[in-house]
Amino acid sequence: MTNLFGTDGIRGEAGKFPLDQFTVSRIGFALSKHFAERLGRTPKFVSGMDTRESGPEIEAALFAGISAGGGQIISAGLITTPGVAFLTAAKGLDAGIVISASHNPHHDNGIKIFLPDGRKSDRELEKFIEAYIEGSGNGESFLHEPGNAVHDNELASDYLNSLSDRYVDLDLSGKKMILDCANGAASDLAPKLFASLGAEVIALNNAPNGRNINENCGSLHLEGLQQAVVAHNADIGLAFDGDADRVLMVDESGKVVDGDGLLWVIANEFDRLGVFEDRTVVSTVMSNIGLELALEKINARLVRTSVGDKYVLDKLLELGAEVGGEQSGHIIVPRFGLVGDGMLTGLIVLSAMTSVHATLSELTRGFVSYPQVLINIRVKRKPPFNEVTVIQSAVEAVEEKMNGSGRLLLRYSGTENLARVMIEGKDQLQIEEWANDLAHVIETQLS
């Protein structure tokens, strides 16, 4: 069966399979039919998209298929991914659909489906859609359908109000903020939110033209934000990605605070508020060992998962933990929702700053990010590393040299023929030497 869905929905180059109009219309039809059969009634959906020029075309094709399948849909227009997830539950709808490729360049796009509880589409739904697309061949097109979508531009305001209502007592008067909106879904929403709470907001990259989303800006390109924070003597800088489900920050000195640093700040804030009873933070295998060591100092633990917010969420729910996320700035707080939300993360951190009258740099004290080296090696095959004797011996030799003062991770890319070597430790030159030696062994054995 064709696997259309990855860990973050369907993603690819706009206009090409599976994001060509014909296939998208059939995805909409299958989605509608699945929910109609599951619920025994007309399914109702909400949709939203980021600022890519391909968004309206994909939306139109999707709406045509949903209408042909008997479903009803309301469009929120330009809105963040967490905004769609919020509306799905708040409006009592059956699913939310996001047209976005997150941090990818403008020529890519994607389709993410959320269930009312905030989880992404379950495998039963994905298999139904994949089986329909594979089995339909060159079947009937639904592109002639006019679609029955209702467009409601007030839905984005409902989402913003839900965030400000949650922090109704947060007064940001006197705070100067720089927001890098990545020319994406946060371009209009984020400045409105933080200004409504009293902050002086300077917005960067908030003039989307359909092609400049994530282009040398946002959470993947922090240099401009760092310079702006220092130049404007700002208290904090926030950098979103294209759909604003993640955020990275810059403190008042211009230093980057990544997802590990944000998890440290939030864990301490929840501890102060008395809502950190489980004393567990969930992150991925890529999380820096410095976070693990910092949490140990406050009698808390770090639990690691495979890379991907899906796995972080699954572990959060399994453990009943309060907060989890990734280095990329994708932070999940289950009691607020099951979707990463960059703007909500910003509110949590700003609330901590104002509550204890501290700067962001002061809140990150106690967390030291260890030097990290990551090397990619192109390989021809992907056997388990521990089954290749020479590689396993090399790994054991490096771990013996680290003597518990660092961390070694070997993994294969899920989408490319690459092996990845990641080593963390106190001495940059030393870990670079170890990583290069190990990479050479892997290359000789697998390339």
Protein Blocks (a to p, Z undefined) as FASTA:
>chain_A
ZZfbcfeojaddehiackbfklmmmmmmmmmmmmmmmnopacdddddddfbfklmmmmmm
mmmmmmmnopacddebjadfklmmmmmmmnopabdcdddehjacfkbccdddddfkopac
dfklmmmmmmmmmmnmpadcfklpgbjadcdfklmmmmmmmmmmmmmmbccehiacddde
hlpaklmmmmmmmmmnopacddehiacghjagoiagajllmklmmmmmmmnopabdcddd
fkopaccdddfkopacdfklmmmmmmmmmmmnopamnopacddfkbcfklmmmmmmnopa
cddddedjklmmmmmmmnopabdcdfkopacdfkloccdcfklmmmmmmmmmmmnopafk
lmmgoiacddddddddddfbdcdfklmmklmmmmmmmmmmnnopaccdddddfkbccddd
ddddfblklmmmmmmmmmmmmmmmmZZ
